[in-house]
Amino acid sequence: MNVDGGAGAKTPVEITALEESFRRFAIHGDTRATGRDMNGKNWSKLCKDCGVIDGKSITLTDVDIVFSKVKNKTARTITYSQFKEALAELAGKRFKDKSSEDAAQEVYRMIEGKSPVISGVTKAVASPTVSRLTDTTKFTGSHKERFDETGRGKGKAGRVEMVDKSGYVSGYKHAGSYEKKVSKSPQKPM
């Protein structure tokens, strides 16, 4: 039985580098996004991160105006075809000396293969001061009792004085020895 491309055969759909970048930016920051359409925030981010906005011929305002122009009246997102239309419009402004086809290709090349840049994310700083303050082996006094030998916190046992309910006076050294004495039955001489 030969099923090479017959009815019902699955053929892989080739995704261009431009469409792949569109999808990456479309899902950026939104866990429910499908990657089929892009909102205005991600459109602005794409234009910023890929260098379409140069601050002279194309500004953030131009990008927002083009987005509003290409999207449907009631929609808040643009599809991939509207995305290409918006890029073509921006290309004309960015590369005035080139033909519309060449300008569009130039803008496509700026975007192809790019991913959203994550900046401004807080990273942990490993300074000597912080490591010295958080090294539990150097703790003294009551603070030392809050951690075990490995440096892990004891939780509530390290913060709250636990009540000893053994029945012995605190500090008694032979705790637990009474049961041993009583269990030994004395041998009577006969």
N, C-alpha and C positions, 0 to 999 in steps of 0.2 A: 504494500500500500504506500503510494507516494503522495506526500502532502506538502510539496514545495511551493508555497505561495498560492494555494487554492483558496476557495472560499472559507473563511473562518481562520485562516492561518494568521498568526500574529507577526507583524512586521515591526521592527523597532523604528521608532520615530526619531529622526536625527534632530537634535537640538543645537542651534547655532550658539556660538560663544556670547553673542549679544543677548539672546533669549535666556541663556543660563545666568548672566549677570542680572537681567531683569528679575528673574525668579529669586535670586539671592537677596536683592534689595527689597523685593516685594514681601518676603517673609520676615525681614529683619525687624526685631522688636515686637512682633505680634505672634503669639503662640497659636492663634486660631487661623492665621493666614494660610491660603492654599498655594500662593505663588502664581495664580492666574491673573490677578489684578493688583495694582499698586496704589497706595494712598498718597496724598499730597506731601506728607512729612517724609516718606521714604523717597519720593520723587526728588524733593529738594536735597536730601542726603546724597542720592545718587549723583546729582549734578555737582554737588560740592566735592564729594570724595573722588570723582573721576576727572575733575578739572574742567568741566564744561563751563562753570562759572569762573570768569576771569576777573571780575570786578570792574572791567572797563566796558566792553561791548555787551556782556551778559552779566546781569546782577541777579540776586535772589528774587527781587521783585519781578524781573522778566520771566524767571522760571515759574513763579506762582501764576503769573498772568497766562502763560502758555498752557499750564496745567488746567486752569479754569476754562480756557478756550477749547481744548480738545476733549474734555470729559463731557459726558451726557449731562443735561440740565439738572436732573435730580440725583445723579450719582455722586459718590464721594471718592470713587476710584477710577483708574484708567486701565484698559486692557492692553495687551501687548501691541496690537495694531495701532491703538491710540498713542501708545508710548513711542512707536516709530514715527508717527505723524508729528508728535511734539518735538522729537529730536530733530526732524527735518526742518521744523520751523526755527528752532534754536540755531541749527547749523547755518542757516542763511544769515543770521545776525552775527554769529561768531566769525565765520569765514566769508566776508563780503566779496573778496576778490576772486573766489572760486565759483564754479558752477554749482547749482543746487545739488546735483548728484555727487560731485566730488566733495562738497562741504558735508553732506550727510554721511558719506563714507569715512571722512576724517573724524567726525563725532562718534560714529560707531566704533572706530578703532580706539578712541579714548576710553570707551566703556567696556569693550570686550574683555572678558576674563577677570574683571575686577569684582571685589567683594566689599561689603560694608566695612569701613574702618571703625574699630571700637576705640575711642579715645576718652580720656577723663575717667577711666575706671580706677577706683582706689585699689592700690596694691599694698600688701603688708610690707612694712619697712623693718629690716633686720639690723637695727643699730646696736652697738655694744651696750648702750645705756639700757635699752629695753631688754636685751638678753640677760644683763646683770640683774635687773629688777625681777625678772620672771624665773630665774634659776632657783628652784626650790631647795637645792643642796646648801645654799648659803643663808637660808632662813634661820632665825633664832627665836628662842622664847616660845610663846604660845602659837606663833605662826608656823613654827616647825611641826607642831603636833597635828596640823591640818592635812599633812601629806604623808604618804607611806614612803618606804625606801626608794621606790622607783620614781617618785616625783608626782605620782597621781594623787589627786585629791581624795580625801576620805569621805567627802560629803557631809552629812549631818553629824556623823560620828566625830569629825574633826572640828566642828564648830560648837556643839552642845555637849556639856558634861553629861555623860550617860550614867544613870543611876544603877549601882550594883545591887541586884536583888538576890544575891547568893545567901544572905542571912548572916554573913560574917561581918565583923567590924572592919572598917577600911584600914588597910595596912597590916592585917593579920597575915602572917607568913605561911601558916599551915592550913590554908583553906582547902577543904576537900579531904582532909586526913581523917576526920571523924568516922566516915563510913568504912574506911579501911580498918580502923581499930575495932569497931563494933562487929564487923563481919568475921573477924578472927575469933573463933570460939576458944575460950581458955581450956587448956588440958588439965583435968583434975587428977592428982596422983591417987592411985588405988591401993 
